[in-house]
Amino acid sequence: MTDSDDNEIIVTVRLGPDETARWWLQRPQTDWQIAQIAEDLEDHLIGLVEADEQRKEDTE
């Protein structure tokens, strides 16, 4: 989910029933900044998915 106002972007990701990750970002000014933020968030989310999969494997 993404919320925004004039000066910032808030990205909230649900990690589980009781967990969320939230990023507060200043509104980017250039296309490069938007692309960099998207790449950073993608890398972080991939890491979260991989960690969750590893945790599931460890508990089986």
CHARMM internal coordinates of N, CA and C (Angstrom, degrees):
IC EDIT
DIST 1 N 1 CA 1.4429
DIST 1 CA 1 C 1.5217
ANGL 1 N 1 CA 1 C 107.39
DIST 1 C 2 N 1.2945
ANGL 1 CA 1 C 2 N 116.01
DIHE 1 N 1 CA 1 C 2 N 141.90
DIST 2 N 2 CA 1.4580
ANGL 1 C 2 N 2 CA 121.38
DIHE 1 CA 1 C 2 N 2 CA 178.28
DIST 2 CA 2 C 1.5171
ANGL 2 N 2 CA 2 C 109.00
DIHE 1 C 2 N 2 CA 2 C -127.16
DIST 2 C 3 N 1.3198
ANGL 2 CA 2 C 3 N 116.01
DIHE 2 N 2 CA 2 C 3 N 127.48
DIST 3 N 3 CA 1.4552
ANGL 2 C 3 N 3 CA 122.25
DIHE 2 CA 2 C 3 N 3 CA 172.90
DIST 3 CA 3 C 1.5149
ANGL 3 N 3 CA 3 C 106.57
DIHE 2 C 3 N 3 CA 3 C -114.15
DIST 3 C 4 N 1.3182
ANGL 3 CA 3 C 4 N 117.26
DIHE 3 N 3 CA 3 C 4 N 155.98
DIST 4 N 4 CA 1.4569
ANGL 3 C 4 N 4 CA 117.98
DIHE 3 CA 3 C 4 N 4 CA 177.58
DIST 4 CA 4 C 1.5120
ANGL 4 N 4 CA 4 C 110.34
DIHE 3 C 4 N 4 CA 4 C -154.00
DIST 4 C 5 N 1.3122
ANGL 4 CA 4 C 5 N 114.23
DIHE 4 N 4 CA 4 C 5 N 158.79
DIST 5 N 5 CA 1.4509
ANGL 4 C 5 N 5 CA 121.05
DIHE 4 CA 4 C 5 N 5 CA 168.19
DIST 5 CA 5 C 1.5229
ANGL 5 N 5 CA 5 C 105.71
DIHE 4 C 5 N 5 CA 5 C -132.67
DIST 5 C 6 N 1.2913
ANGL 5 CA 5 C 6 N 118.11
DIHE 5 N 5 CA 5 C 6 N -163.39
DIST 6 N 6 CA 1.4621
ANGL 5 C 6 N 6 CA 119.43
DIHE 5 CA 5 C 6 N 6 CA -175.35
DIST 6 CA 6 C 1.5190
ANGL 6 N 6 CA 6 C 113.96
DIHE 5 C 6 N 6 CA 6 C -67.00
DIST 6 C 7 N 1.3424
ANGL 6 CA 6 C 7 N 118.35
DIHE 6 N 6 CA 6 C 7 N -26.16
DIST 7 N 7 CA 1.4589
ANGL 6 C 7 N 7 CA 120.04
DIHE 6 CA 6 C 7 N 7 CA -171.51
DIST 7 CA 7 C 1.5148
ANGL 7 N 7 CA 7 C 115.21
DIHE 6 C 7 N 7 CA 7 C -116.51
DIST 7 C 8 N 1.3139
ANGL 7 CA 7 C 8 N 119.04
DIHE 7 N 7 CA 7 C 8 N -13.31
DIST 8 N 8 CA 1.4532
ANGL 7 C 8 N 8 CA 118.48
DIHE 7 CA 7 C 8 N 8 CA -177.50
DIST 8 CA 8 C 1.5194
ANGL 8 N 8 CA 8 C 110.83
DIHE 7 C 8 N 8 CA 8 C -145.08
DIST 8 C 9 N 1.3207
ANGL 8 CA 8 C 9 N 114.07
DIHE 8 N 8 CA 8 C 9 N 161.34
DIST 9 N 9 CA 1.4578
ANGL 8 C 9 N 9 CA 122.83
DIHE 8 CA 8 C 9 N 9 CA 175.34
DIST 9 CA 9 C 1.5201
ANGL 9 N 9 CA 9 C 106.24
DIHE 8 C 9 N 9 CA 9 C -119.55
DIST 9 C 10 N 1.3147
ANGL 9 CA 9 C 10 N 117.55
DIHE 9 N 9 CA 9 C 10 N 132.88
DIST 10 N 10 CA 1.4546
ANGL 9 C 10 N 10 CA 122.12
DIHE 9 CA 9 C 10 N 10 CA 177.27
DIST 10 CA 10 C 1.5238
ANGL 10 N 10 CA 10 C 107.44
DIHE 9 C 10 N 10 CA 10 C -115.54
DIST 10 C 11 N 1.3284
ANGL 10 CA 10 C 11 N 116.31
DIHE 10 N 10 CA 10 C 11 N 122.18
DIST 11 N 11 CA 1.4583
ANGL 10 C 11 N 11 CA 121.73
DIHE 10 CA 10 C 11 N 11 CA 178.98
DIST 11 CA 11 C 1.5189
ANGL 11 N 11 CA 11 C 107.31
DIHE 10 C 11 N 11 CA 11 C -111.13
DIST 11 C 12 N 1.3267
ANGL 11 CA 11 C 12 N 116.68
DIHE 11 N 11 CA 11 C 12 N 126.05
DIST 12 N 12 CA 1.4572
ANGL 11 C 12 N 12 CA 121.91
DIHE 11 CA 11 C 12 N 12 CA 179.34
DIST 12 CA 12 C 1.5216
ANGL 12 N 12 CA 12 C 108.60
DIHE 11 C 12 N 12 CA 12 C -120.36
DIST 12 C 13 N 1.3321
ANGL 12 CA 12 C 13 N 116.32
DIHE 12 N 12 CA 12 C 13 N 128.61
DIST 13 N 13 CA 1.4585
ANGL 12 C 13 N 13 CA 121.90
DIHE 12 CA 12 C 13 N 13 CA 179.77
DIST 13 CA 13 C 1.5176
ANGL 13 N 13 CA 13 C 108.21
DIHE 12 C 13 N 13 CA 13 C -122.50
DIST 13 C 14 N 1.3153
ANGL 13 CA 13 C 14 N 116.12
DIHE 13 N 13 CA 13 C 14 N 128.64
DIST 14 N 14 CA 1.4606
ANGL 13 C 14 N 14 CA 120.99
DIHE 13 CA 13 C 14 N 14 CA 178.40
DIST 14 CA 14 C 1.5226
ANGL 14 N 14 CA 14 C 108.31
DIHE 13 C 14 N 14 CA 14 C -83.52
DIST 14 C 15 N 1.3380
ANGL 14 CA 14 C 15 N 116.64
DIHE 14 N 14 CA 14 C 15 N 122.57
DIST 15 N 15 CA 1.4573
ANGL 14 C 15 N 15 CA 121.47
DIHE 14 CA 14 C 15 N 15 CA -177.70
DIST 15 CA 15 C 1.5222
ANGL 15 N 15 CA 15 C 111.93
DIHE 14 C 15 N 15 CA 15 C -96.48
DIST 15 C 16 N 1.2913
ANGL 15 CA 15 C 16 N 116.56
DIHE 15 N 15 CA 15 C 16 N -22.87
DIST 16 N 16 CA 1.4562
ANGL 15 C 16 N 16 CA 121.74
DIHE 15 CA 15 C 16 N 16 CA -178.43
DIST 16 CA 16 C 1.5083
ANGL 16 N 16 CA 16 C 108.16
DIHE 15 C 16 N 16 CA 16 C -175.15
DIST 16 C 17 N 1.3249
ANGL 16 CA 16 C 17 N 117.34
DIHE 16 N 16 CA 16 C 17 N -170.43
DIST 17 N 17 CA 1.4632
ANGL 16 C 17 N 17 CA 119.66
DIHE 16 CA 16 C 17 N 17 CA -176.79
DIST 17 CA 17 C 1.5282
ANGL 17 N 17 CA 17 C 113.32
DIHE 16 C 17 N 17 CA 17 C -59.23
DIST 17 C 18 N 1.3157
ANGL 17 CA 17 C 18 N 116.66
DIHE 17 N 17 CA 17 C 18 N -34.23
DIST 18 N 18 CA 1.4625
ANGL 17 C 18 N 18 CA 119.84
DIHE 17 CA 17 C 18 N 18 CA -175.66
DIST 18 CA 18 C 1.5195
ANGL 18 N 18 CA 18 C 113.45
DIHE 17 C 18 N 18 CA 18 C -122.93
DIST 18 C 19 N 1.3156
ANGL 18 CA 18 C 19 N 117.95
DIHE 18 N 18 CA 18 C 19 N 10.56
DIST 19 N 19 CA 1.4632
ANGL 18 C 19 N 19 CA 120.84
DIHE 18 CA 18 C 19 N 19 CA -175.62
DIST 19 CA 19 C 1.5205
ANGL 19 N 19 CA 19 C 111.14
DIHE 18 C 19 N 19 CA 19 C -121.76
DIST 19 C 20 N 1.2982
ANGL 19 CA 19 C 20 N 115.74
DIHE 19 N 19 CA 19 C 20 N 138.41
DIST 20 N 20 CA 1.4598
ANGL 19 C 20 N 20 CA 120.77
DIHE 19 CA 19 C 20 N 20 CA 171.42
DIST 20 CA 20 C 1.5167
ANGL 20 N 20 CA 20 C 108.69
DIHE 19 C 20 N 20 CA 20 C -137.99
DIST 20 C 21 N 1.3020
ANGL 20 CA 20 C 21 N 115.52
DIHE 20 N 20 CA 20 C 21 N 154.54
DIST 21 N 21 CA 1.4630
ANGL 20 C 21 N 21 CA 121.77
DIHE 20 CA 20 C 21 N 21 CA 171.89
DIST 21 CA 21 C 1.5142
ANGL 21 N 21 CA 21 C 105.88
DIHE 20 C 21 N 21 CA 21 C -116.97
DIST 21 C 22 N 1.2993
ANGL 21 CA 21 C 22 N 116.29
DIHE 21 N 21 CA 21 C 22 N 138.89
DIST 22 N 22 CA 1.4577
ANGL 21 C 22 N 22 CA 119.32
DIHE 21 CA 21 C 22 N 22 CA -176.50
DIST 22 CA 22 C 1.5295
ANGL 22 N 22 CA 22 C 109.13
DIHE 21 C 22 N 22 CA 22 C -135.52
DIST 22 C 23 N 1.3203
ANGL 22 CA 22 C 23 N 115.67
DIHE 22 N 22 CA 22 C 23 N 136.87
DIST 23 N 23 CA 1.4595
ANGL 22 C 23 N 23 CA 122.13
DIHE 22 CA 22 C 23 N 23 CA 176.87
DIST 23 CA 23 C 1.5210
ANGL 23 N 23 CA 23 C 108.67
DIHE 22 C 23 N 23 CA 23 C -120.45
DIST 23 C 24 N 1.3115
ANGL 23 CA 23 C 24 N 116.55
DIHE 23 N 23 CA 23 C 24 N 133.17
DIST 24 N 24 CA 1.4668
ANGL 23 C 24 N 24 CA 121.73
DIHE 23 CA 23 C 24 N 24 CA 172.96
DIST 24 CA 24 C 1.5233
ANGL 24 N 24 CA 24 C 106.42
DIHE 23 C 24 N 24 CA 24 C -107.78
DIST 24 C 25 N 1.2939
ANGL 24 CA 24 C 25 N 116.44
DIHE 24 N 24 CA 24 C 25 N 118.42
DIST 25 N 25 CA 1.4564
ANGL 24 C 25 N 25 CA 121.34
DIHE 24 CA 24 C 25 N 25 CA -174.89
DIST 25 CA 25 C 1.5137
ANGL 25 N 25 CA 25 C 109.98
DIHE 24 C 25 N 25 CA 25 C -122.17
DIST 25 C 26 N 1.3125
ANGL 25 CA 25 C 26 N 115.59
DIHE 25 N 25 CA 25 C 26 N 137.80
DIST 26 N 26 CA 1.4616
ANGL 25 C 26 N 26 CA 118.64
DIHE 25 CA 25 C 26 N 26 CA 171.74
DIST 26 CA 26 C 1.5179
ANGL 26 N 26 CA 26 C 107.82
DIHE 25 C 26 N 26 CA 26 C -68.08
DIST 26 C 27 N 1.2862
ANGL 26 CA 26 C 27 N 116.78
DIHE 26 N 26 CA 26 C 27 N 141.62
DIST 27 N 27 CA 1.4666
ANGL 26 C 27 N 27 CA 119.48
DIHE 26 CA 26 C 27 N 27 CA -179.80
DIST 27 CA 27 C 1.5323
ANGL 27 N 27 CA 27 C 108.91
DIHE 26 C 27 N 27 CA 27 C -59.46
DIST 27 C 28 N 1.3234
ANGL 27 CA 27 C 28 N 116.84
DIHE 27 N 27 CA 27 C 28 N 123.56
DIST 28 N 28 CA 1.4635
ANGL 27 C 28 N 28 CA 119.88
DIHE 27 CA 27 C 28 N 28 CA -179.12
DIST 28 CA 28 C 1.5259
ANGL 28 N 28 CA 28 C 111.53
DIHE 27 C 28 N 28 CA 28 C -67.74
DIST 28 C 29 N 1.3079
ANGL 28 CA 28 C 29 N 113.86
DIHE 28 N 28 CA 28 C 29 N 152.75
DIST 29 N 29 CA 1.4543
ANGL 28 C 29 N 29 CA 120.25
DIHE 28 CA 28 C 29 N 29 CA -178.02
DIST 29 CA 29 C 1.5244
ANGL 29 N 29 CA 29 C 113.33
DIHE 28 C 29 N 29 CA 29 C -102.04
DIST 29 C 30 N 1.3129
ANGL 29 CA 29 C 30 N 117.37
DIHE 29 N 29 CA 29 C 30 N -20.48
DIST 30 N 30 CA 1.4636
ANGL 29 C 30 N 30 CA 119.76
DIHE 29 CA 29 C 30 N 30 CA -175.71
DIST 30 CA 30 C 1.5273
ANGL 30 N 30 CA 30 C 110.61
DIHE 29 C 30 N 30 CA 30 C -129.63
DIST 30 C 31 N 1.3190
ANGL 30 CA 30 C 31 N 116.10
DIHE 30 N 30 CA 30 C 31 N 161.22
DIST 31 N 31 CA 1.4640
ANGL 30 C 31 N 31 CA 120.91
DIHE 30 CA 30 C 31 N 31 CA 176.50
DIST 31 CA 31 C 1.5209
ANGL 31 N 31 CA 31 C 110.87
DIHE 30 C 31 N 31 CA 31 C -60.90
DIST 31 C 32 N 1.3493
ANGL 31 CA 31 C 32 N 117.07
DIHE 31 N 31 CA 31 C 32 N -36.12
DIST 32 N 32 CA 1.4600
ANGL 31 C 32 N 32 CA 120.46
DIHE 31 CA 31 C 32 N 32 CA 179.54
DIST 32 CA 32 C 1.5234
ANGL 32 N 32 CA 32 C 110.10
DIHE 31 C 32 N 32 CA 32 C -62.02
DIST 32 C 33 N 1.3401
ANGL 32 CA 32 C 33 N 117.88
DIHE 32 N 32 CA 32 C 33 N -43.38
DIST 33 N 33 CA 1.4593
ANGL 32 C 33 N 33 CA 120.78
DIHE 32 CA 32 C 33 N 33 CA 179.39
DIST 33 CA 33 C 1.5243
ANGL 33 N 33 CA 33 C 111.17
DIHE 32 C 33 N 33 CA 33 C -62.97
DIST 33 C 34 N 1.3201
ANGL 33 CA 33 C 34 N 117.40
DIHE 33 N 33 CA 33 C 34 N -41.26
DIST 34 N 34 CA 1.4617
ANGL 33 C 34 N 34 CA 121.00
DIHE 33 CA 33 C 34 N 34 CA 178.06
DIST 34 CA 34 C 1.5321
ANGL 34 N 34 CA 34 C 109.96
DIHE 33 C 34 N 34 CA 34 C -61.33
DIST 34 C 35 N 1.3201
ANGL 34 CA 34 C 35 N 117.12
DIHE 34 N 34 CA 34 C 35 N -45.35
DIST 35 N 35 CA 1.4644
ANGL 34 C 35 N 35 CA 121.35
DIHE 34 CA 34 C 35 N 35 CA 179.64
DIST 35 CA 35 C 1.5229
ANGL 35 N 35 CA 35 C 111.00
DIHE 34 C 35 N 35 CA 35 C -63.55
DIST 35 C 36 N 1.3233
ANGL 35 CA 35 C 36 N 117.71
DIHE 35 N 35 CA 35 C 36 N -40.44
DIST 36 N 36 CA 1.4599
ANGL 35 C 36 N 36 CA 121.47
DIHE 35 CA 35 C 36 N 36 CA -179.82
DIST 36 CA 36 C 1.5247
ANGL 36 N 36 CA 36 C 111.02
DIHE 35 C 36 N 36 CA 36 C -65.49
DIST 36 C 37 N 1.3155
ANGL 36 CA 36 C 37 N 117.38
DIHE 36 N 36 CA 36 C 37 N -43.38
DIST 37 N 37 CA 1.4652
ANGL 36 C 37 N 37 CA 121.44
DIHE 36 CA 36 C 37 N 37 CA 178.23
DIST 37 CA 37 C 1.5283
ANGL 37 N 37 CA 37 C 110.01
DIHE 36 C 37 N 37 CA 37 C -62.26
DIST 37 C 38 N 1.3252
ANGL 37 CA 37 C 38 N 117.27
DIHE 37 N 37 CA 37 C 38 N -44.87
DIST 38 N 38 CA 1.4642
ANGL 37 C 38 N 38 CA 120.97
DIHE 37 CA 37 C 38 N 38 CA 179.46
DIST 38 CA 38 C 1.5249
ANGL 38 N 38 CA 38 C 110.78
DIHE 37 C 38 N 38 CA 38 C -60.93
DIST 38 C 39 N 1.3165
ANGL 38 CA 38 C 39 N 117.10
DIHE 38 N 38 CA 38 C 39 N -41.96
DIST 39 N 39 CA 1.4621
ANGL 38 C 39 N 39 CA 121.24
DIHE 38 CA 38 C 39 N 39 CA 179.24
DIST 39 CA 39 C 1.5265
ANGL 39 N 39 CA 39 C 110.98
DIHE 38 C 39 N 39 CA 39 C -64.96
DIST 39 C 40 N 1.3263
ANGL 39 CA 39 C 40 N 117.42
DIHE 39 N 39 CA 39 C 40 N -44.46
DIST 40 N 40 CA 1.4619
ANGL 39 C 40 N 40 CA 121.51
DIHE 39 CA 39 C 40 N 40 CA 179.02
DIST 40 CA 40 C 1.5232
ANGL 40 N 40 CA 40 C 111.26
DIHE 39 C 40 N 40 CA 40 C -61.75
DIST 40 C 41 N 1.3308
ANGL 40 CA 40 C 41 N 117.05
DIHE 40 N 40 CA 40 C 41 N -43.84
DIST 41 N 41 CA 1.4619
ANGL 40 C 41 N 41 CA 120.46
DIHE 40 CA 40 C 41 N 41 CA 178.83
DIST 41 CA 41 C 1.5251
ANGL 41 N 41 CA 41 C 111.11
DIHE 40 C 41 N 41 CA 41 C -65.51
DIST 41 C 42 N 1.3250
ANGL 41 CA 41 C 42 N 116.85
DIHE 41 N 41 CA 41 C 42 N -40.78
DIST 42 N 42 CA 1.4623
ANGL 41 C 42 N 42 CA 120.22
DIHE 41 CA 41 C 42 N 42 CA 178.31
DIST 42 CA 42 C 1.5269
ANGL 42 N 42 CA 42 C 110.41
DIHE 41 C 42 N 42 CA 42 C -60.68
DIST 42 C 43 N 1.3301
ANGL 42 CA 42 C 43 N 117.45
DIHE 42 N 42 CA 42 C 43 N -46.06
DIST 43 N 43 CA 1.4637
ANGL 42 C 43 N 43 CA 121.34
DIHE 42 CA 42 C 43 N 43 CA 178.79
DIST 43 CA 43 C 1.5225
ANGL 43 N 43 CA 43 C 110.88
DIHE 42 C 43 N 43 CA 43 C -59.69
DIST 43 C 44 N 1.3252
ANGL 43 CA 43 C 44 N 116.40
DIHE 43 N 43 CA 43 C 44 N -43.15
DIST 44 N 44 CA 1.4605
ANGL 43 C 44 N 44 CA 120.52
DIHE 43 CA 43 C 44 N 44 CA -179.19
DIST 44 CA 44 C 1.5292
ANGL 44 N 44 CA 44 C 110.69
DIHE 43 C 44 N 44 CA 44 C -65.58
DIST 44 C 45 N 1.3203
ANGL 44 CA 44 C 45 N 116.93
DIHE 44 N 44 CA 44 C 45 N -43.86
DIST 45 N 45 CA 1.4643
ANGL 44 C 45 N 45 CA 120.40
DIHE 44 CA 44 C 45 N 45 CA -179.50
DIST 45 CA 45 C 1.5251
ANGL 45 N 45 CA 45 C 111.65
DIHE 44 C 45 N 45 CA 45 C -65.86
DIST 45 C 46 N 1.3154
ANGL 45 CA 45 C 46 N 117.62
DIHE 45 N 45 CA 45 C 46 N -38.71
DIST 46 N 46 CA 1.4645
ANGL 45 C 46 N 46 CA 120.77
DIHE 45 CA 45 C 46 N 46 CA 176.08
DIST 46 CA 46 C 1.5255
ANGL 46 N 46 CA 46 C 109.41
DIHE 45 C 46 N 46 CA 46 C -61.46
DIST 46 C 47 N 1.3251
ANGL 46 CA 46 C 47 N 116.64
DIHE 46 N 46 CA 46 C 47 N -41.93
DIST 47 N 47 CA 1.4600
ANGL 46 C 47 N 47 CA 120.65
DIHE 46 CA 46 C 47 N 47 CA 177.39
DIST 47 CA 47 C 1.5202
ANGL 47 N 47 CA 47 C 112.01
DIHE 46 C 47 N 47 CA 47 C -61.46
DIST 47 C 48 N 1.3286
ANGL 47 CA 47 C 48 N 117.36
DIHE 47 N 47 CA 47 C 48 N -39.89
DIST 48 N 48 CA 1.4669
ANGL 47 C 48 N 48 CA 120.92
DIHE 47 CA 47 C 48 N 48 CA 178.35
DIST 48 CA 48 C 1.5251
ANGL 48 N 48 CA 48 C 111.19
DIHE 47 C 48 N 48 CA 48 C -64.77
DIST 48 C 49 N 1.3240
ANGL 48 CA 48 C 49 N 116.93
DIHE 48 N 48 CA 48 C 49 N -42.61
DIST 49 N 49 CA 1.4639
ANGL 48 C 49 N 49 CA 120.88
DIHE 48 CA 48 C 49 N 49 CA 179.20
DIST 49 CA 49 C 1.5259
ANGL 49 N 49 CA 49 C 110.06
DIHE 48 C 49 N 49 CA 49 C -64.25
DIST 49 C 50 N 1.3249
ANGL 49 CA 49 C 50 N 117.22
DIHE 49 N 49 CA 49 C 50 N -44.39
DIST 50 N 50 CA 1.4632
ANGL 49 C 50 N 50 CA 120.54
DIHE 49 CA 49 C 50 N 50 CA 179.63
DIST 50 CA 50 C 1.5238
ANGL 50 N 50 CA 50 C 111.13
DIHE 49 C 50 N 50 CA 50 C -63.34
DIST 50 C 51 N 1.3314
ANGL 50 CA 50 C 51 N 117.54
DIHE 50 N 50 CA 50 C 51 N -40.31
DIST 51 N 51 CA 1.4627
ANGL 50 C 51 N 51 CA 121.11
DIHE 50 CA 50 C 51 N 51 CA 178.53
DIST 51 CA 51 C 1.5241
ANGL 51 N 51 CA 51 C 110.48
DIHE 50 C 51 N 51 CA 51 C -64.94
DIST 51 C 52 N 1.3205
ANGL 51 CA 51 C 52 N 117.38
DIHE 51 N 51 CA 51 C 52 N -39.67
DIST 52 N 52 CA 1.4617
ANGL 51 C 52 N 52 CA 121.21
DIHE 51 CA 51 C 52 N 52 CA 178.48
DIST 52 CA 52 C 1.5214
ANGL 52 N 52 CA 52 C 110.71
DIHE 51 C 52 N 52 CA 52 C -65.26
DIST 52 C 53 N 1.3276
ANGL 52 CA 52 C 53 N 117.17
DIHE 52 N 52 CA 52 C 53 N -42.71
DIST 53 N 53 CA 1.4628
ANGL 52 C 53 N 53 CA 120.69
DIHE 52 CA 52 C 53 N 53 CA 178.27
DIST 53 CA 53 C 1.5233
ANGL 53 N 53 CA 53 C 110.68
DIHE 52 C 53 N 53 CA 53 C -63.20
DIST 53 C 54 N 1.3281
ANGL 53 CA 53 C 54 N 117.06
DIHE 53 N 53 CA 53 C 54 N -40.30
DIST 54 N 54 CA 1.4616
ANGL 53 C 54 N 54 CA 120.83
DIHE 53 CA 53 C 54 N 54 CA 178.81
DIST 54 CA 54 C 1.5218
ANGL 54 N 54 CA 54 C 110.42
DIHE 53 C 54 N 54 CA 54 C -65.34
DIST 54 C 55 N 1.3277
ANGL 54 CA 54 C 55 N 116.77
DIHE 54 N 54 CA 54 C 55 N -41.22
DIST 55 N 55 CA 1.4659
ANGL 54 C 55 N 55 CA 121.07
DIHE 54 CA 54 C 55 N 55 CA 179.19
DIST 55 CA 55 C 1.5291
ANGL 55 N 55 CA 55 C 109.95
DIHE 54 C 55 N 55 CA 55 C -62.21
DIST 55 C 56 N 1.3377
ANGL 55 CA 55 C 56 N 117.41
DIHE 55 N 55 CA 55 C 56 N -40.62
DIST 56 N 56 CA 1.4687
ANGL 55 C 56 N 56 CA 121.12
DIHE 55 CA 55 C 56 N 56 CA 178.47
DIST 56 CA 56 C 1.5202
ANGL 56 N 56 CA 56 C 110.83
DIHE 55 C 56 N 56 CA 56 C -64.72
DIST 56 C 57 N 1.3396
ANGL 56 CA 56 C 57 N 117.11
DIHE 56 N 56 CA 56 C 57 N -41.68
DIST 57 N 57 CA 1.4622
ANGL 56 C 57 N 57 CA 120.88
DIHE 56 CA 56 C 57 N 57 CA 178.50
DIST 57 CA 57 C 1.5197
ANGL 57 N 57 CA 57 C 110.96
DIHE 56 C 57 N 57 CA 57 C -63.62
DIST 57 C 58 N 1.3214
ANGL 57 CA 57 C 58 N 117.27
DIHE 57 N 57 CA 57 C 58 N -39.12
DIST 58 N 58 CA 1.4585
ANGL 57 C 58 N 58 CA 121.53
DIHE 57 CA 57 C 58 N 58 CA -178.20
DIST 58 CA 58 C 1.5233
ANGL 58 N 58 CA 58 C 112.40
DIHE 57 C 58 N 58 CA 58 C -68.91
DIST 58 C 59 N 1.3284
ANGL 58 CA 58 C 59 N 117.24
DIHE 58 N 58 CA 58 C 59 N -26.19
DIST 59 N 59 CA 1.4656
ANGL 58 C 59 N 59 CA 119.89
DIHE 58 CA 58 C 59 N 59 CA -177.94
DIST 59 CA 59 C 1.5259
ANGL 59 N 59 CA 59 C 112.34
DIHE 58 C 59 N 59 CA 59 C -92.13
DIST 59 C 60 N 1.3281
ANGL 59 CA 59 C 60 N 117.57
DIHE 59 N 59 CA 59 C 60 N -6.08
DIST 60 N 60 CA 1.4724
ANGL 59 C 60 N 60 CA 120.33
DIHE 59 CA 59 C 60 N 60 CA 179.77
DIST 60 CA 60 C 1.5005
ANGL 60 N 60 CA 60 C 111.08
DIHE 59 C 60 N 60 CA 60 C -83.53
END
COOR INIT
IC SEED 1 N 1 CA 1 C
IC BUILD
